[in-house]
Amino acid sequence: MTIDSLRLAILEAQIEAALGGHELATFEEVANGYQAACVRCGATSWVGTQGLRYSLLEDICSGSRKNPDAETTNQ
């Protein structure tokens, strides 16, 4: 896989994530590829050095990583 093909695969993963409301952190090098996690829900997307993509991102971001106790209401 060429560097341009790898960049394209990462770009596709970023676009797919954004369309679902995910906010991916920077892709970082991991074993056999690159991985990024959504800062809102914590799910990950991985792109292999051979172009294989594997995503644990839901179709729509749940944002479940947010701390519900941090949001308080006045009573």
Wavefront OBJ file of the C-alpha trace (Angstrom):
o trace
v 0.000 0.000 0.000
v 1.340 3.408 -0.884
v 1.398 6.331 1.516
v -1.269 8.068 -0.592
v -3.526 5.001 -0.365
v -3.035 4.855 3.399
v -3.842 8.562 3.714
v -6.982 8.034 1.623
v -8.093 5.129 3.835
v -7.576 7.278 6.953
v -9.468 10.170 5.353
v -12.364 7.835 4.513
v -12.437 6.626 8.124
v -12.469 10.227 9.373
v -15.301 11.202 7.041
v -17.346 8.138 7.949
v -16.869 8.921 11.643
v -17.803 12.583 11.236
v -20.991 11.687 9.363
v -22.039 9.680 12.426
v -21.303 12.554 14.802
v -18.047 11.074 16.072
v -15.111 13.307 16.973
v -11.992 11.282 16.230
v -8.709 12.123 17.901
v -5.539 11.969 15.798
v -4.724 8.616 14.216
v -1.704 7.172 15.994
v 0.547 4.336 14.906
v -0.229 0.975 16.537
v 0.681 -2.606 15.673
v 0.128 -3.103 11.928
v -1.634 0.200 11.345
v -3.105 3.368 12.750
v -5.913 3.855 15.241
v -8.022 6.758 16.512
v -10.661 6.925 19.234
v -13.754 9.091 19.387
v -13.329 11.640 22.164
v -17.086 11.593 22.800
v -17.839 7.863 23.089
v -14.418 6.179 23.218
v -15.050 3.782 20.305
v -12.167 3.239 17.886
v -11.426 3.093 14.191
v -8.358 1.265 12.850
v -6.691 1.403 9.434
v -4.182 -1.292 8.565
v -1.002 -0.788 6.608
v -2.501 -2.931 3.836
v -5.655 -0.802 3.577
v -7.957 -2.919 5.704
v -10.287 -0.811 7.845
v -11.916 -1.973 11.070
v -14.268 0.255 12.989
v -16.040 -0.177 16.307
v -17.855 3.137 15.830
v -21.645 3.043 16.022
v -23.578 4.530 13.085
v -24.520 7.457 15.352
v -22.238 8.564 18.190
v -23.827 7.966 21.575
v -21.516 10.404 23.326
v -21.739 8.019 26.289
v -18.264 8.886 27.510
v -19.708 12.105 28.933
v -19.955 12.218 32.695
v -23.666 12.639 33.550
v -22.739 13.822 37.068
v -20.932 16.808 35.573
v -24.224 18.161 34.273
v -26.215 19.344 37.242
v -29.530 21.125 37.256
v -30.664 23.787 39.626
v -33.617 22.741 41.747
l 1 2 3 4 5 6 7 8 9 10 11 12 13 14 15 16 17 18 19 20 21 22 23 24 25 26 27 28 29 30 31 32 33 34 35 36 37 38 39 40 41 42 43 44 45 46 47 48 49 50 51 52 53 54 55 56 57 58 59 60 61 62 63 64 65 66 67 68 69 70 71 72 73 74 75
